[in-house]
Amino acid sequence: MLPVGSPFLPIFLCVACNDLVASGRDRKPNALVQVAVIDPHKQHLVSHACTEIVEANKDPLFLTGVTFPSEYPASPETLVKLSVYDAKDKTQESVSKHFLLCMCVSFLGSATFSVGDLLRAKDERLTLSLRSSDGVCTAGTVVVSHLKMGEMEEVDVDQITTDIPSQKVRLAGCSFKPSCCKAQKSLEFIPINLHTQRMRVTCPKKTDAFYDIVTVGAPAAHFQGFKGGGLQRLLSRYEAEKKSTAYQCIYYSPEHTAKAQEVLNIMSLLQPLITRLVDQLLQAAHEHSSPGLRDALKHLSDKTEQFVHTLKDELVKSALLALHAAQPGYVSKNQKSTRAQSQHQEPLSLKHQDTIPHHKEYDEEEWDRLWANVAKCLNCVIAMVDKLQEEDNTKQDPVPEHQLADVITSHNPGDWREQLCPLVTRLKDCVMEVVEKAKRAMTFVLLQEAACSIPQGFLLQQRRDIVFSQALAALACGFVMRLYAGMQDKGFLRQLHLVGLVAQFESLLSTYSEEFGMLEDMEVGISDLQRVMFKITEAKSDDLSDLQPLVCGRRDHFTVEVPLPKLVFHTLPEEIKEGKLLRVFPVLFNVGINEQQTIAERFGDISLQERINQKNFETLEAYYKSLSEKVPLECLPCFQTQTDIKELLETLGQNVVAKKKKNVEILWTAGTICRRLNGIRFTSCKSAKDRTSMSVTLEQCALLRDEHQLSKDFFVRALDCMRREGCRIENVQKNIKCRKYAFNMLQLMAFPKCYRPPEGTYGKVDS
């Protein structure tokens, strides 16, 4: 955090309320908080942001936090007003972030504080009494906390940010979620039983070797359940339902909605600025000041050109067309001609059609003409100013005596304003007309996002956020671990910035019952990790608090900043030090191994598993092709087993299409390829506790056998020892306070033999 007194403080606020009193004593309030900043210059409130609504709760905790806009950066003197409302009309909730005034709300109370007071408070946390409108009654309390999100440079955020998983994790107040809490709502954004594990192998005659792996419960929305399936099925069903409904909402991507908000923000800034510059231009004309006229015209030209450039965006034109088409009775050119033909052929049916009011036919080129008119008006103003100044310069030249009387007669200082006034008025009118249409279009885009997300879409997006948050936490953990492990490996660092890293997720979920839905969730969550990039930065200090990764961005694109100590940072290649974004290629391979998978293979459907494995094999193969084109394969790590990676890929390709039950060779081969490619390895099952332990220990013993001469005669003994005494049984103890894997004898009969734990280490317990 920057010291108090700095002109700009990167502040992120978390808000909660206690003991709220609803407008009706017999009900609990549907609470929301509006945040306003008090303008230090004009001493008036500037509405800034609004939280989500927490229904029927006297003690709401709001998951949405608040950042400060660039035009009102936070300083210790900044005053913030929090106003708490009771939202009675829940039908408007989805658009409340943008249109609080449209809602049916009642005011409960408000509180004001300064940023300096918050930063000086114990734990940077304030508890404030909410005062009613008369300033007498207390309506409860509001608790505001400062979350240290790290220094933010050139932040351009003017709305509540809800998309960053790290914020939600901080609000939950917990960093480890045991397997027994997988369905706990307050922890749903936190990954299940996330751990890193390193096996170090020492040998007197050789350099030590180590092998890393990350274990995590399958990223899934356990609290919401899997009755209707997981994300993959729910999203497909939702899209089909949208297409079949009578009302067709228009889907706009996160990039489009972000662009619409940006256009609205720019217009709200530029329109009043253009108006002020026009007034300055007229004032300079009135004063007959050539320097003032030139200066005002230059600024007016710059801002008007910026204004026009913003509105030339294709999104504005397409949204205007969609807005017209969405109005009842709208008739396009094509429909009009079709209608005329129908009128000739079916006069009786048209008698009813003619009673439907229809809007003026919309010309797609109309929008281009509108913003072009703004540019034309500006050109007229520029031409007039040039003409006036040219005449003025001419008048300042020596004039023959016989022409002097005519010059005196025609010269009038007030003429400049009179001649400019009609032109700048026309410019202002054109700007206003364009602003009104563009605002309607961009508001339509934002409303479509809301319309398309109620109610199923909103719940699906929430589910997707939950799954993605868990997957992102695991990926960030694995990336940091892999980065530190490869810091001295020049080949690895070259691969990192030229191509990126493969992140291979191994899953042991079955394709039956609830685990089928979990796998559908996990597939979407891992696929969404393609939107994540990593950036290496220099840490402000070597303190642990300054070395924590920072997540920023929106749903369509996230960046994870990984700070490194100064001395370490300066050993990196220049491309990485200069901030090049580093890619990760997530791939998922799944093979179910338990008794439920036996049922799925005999009586159910394993097409989901087959499709996942085939699709991700193609991704892995494409990554290898890209890597071999950009990086010499000599840069990859050396292994005792000299099997060529290309040969391993061929083996994997054969296995993913083979009709073989519980074909765990898919997992073994994919894991081997990942390590040979310098990748990041993850292993998952439902809770990352039991089946995951069997897989990790099997992989470690296989590495000892293949790379470090572990005798085949000792393989099973080493495997049993790891499972009985190693860190995996400690992980079980940490999760459920019991040193027993959650298997019974009947279940283990369905497992491949190499995945069965030794006698005495298992027993059916709650997981």
Buried (B, 14 or more C-beta within 10 A) or exposed (E): BBEEEEEBBBBBBBBBBBEBBBBEEEEBBBBBBBBBBBEEEEEEBEEBBBBBBBEEBBBBBBBBBBBBBEEBBBBBEBBBBBBBBBBBEEEBBBBBBBBBEEBEBEBBBBBBBBBBBBBEBEEBEBEBEBBBEEEEEEBBBBBBBBBEBBBBEEBEBBBBBBBBBBBBBBBBEBEBBBBBBBBBEBBBBBBBBBBBBEBEBEEEEEEEBEBBBBBBBBBBBBBBEBEEBBBBBBBEBBEEEBEEEEEEBBBBEBEBBBBBBBBBBBBBBBBEBBBBBBEBBBBBBBEBBBEBBBBBBEBBBEBBEBBBEBBEBEBBBBBBBBBBBBEEEBBBEEBEEEBEEBBEEEEEEBEEBEEEEBEEEBEEEBBEEBBBBBBBBBEBBBEBBEEBBEBBEEEEEEBEEEEEEEEEEEEEEEBBBEBBBEBBEBBBEBBEBBBEBBBEBBBBBBBBBBBBBBEBBBBBBBBBBBBBBBBBBBBBBBBBBBBEBBEEBEBBBBBBBBBBBBBBBBBBBBBBEBBBBBBBBBBBBBBBBEBBBBBBBEBEEEEEEEBBBBBBBBBEBBBBBBBBBEEBBEEBBEBBBEEBBBBBBBBBBBBBBBBBBBBBBEEBEBEBBBEBBEBBBEBBBEBBEBBBEEBEBEBBEEBEEEBEBEEBBEBBBEBBEEEEEBBBBBBBBBBBBBBBBBBBBBBBBBBBBBBBBBBBBBBBBBBBBBBEEBEEEEBEEBBBBBBBEBBBBEBBEBBBEEEBBBBEEEBBEBBBEBBBBBEEBBEEBEB
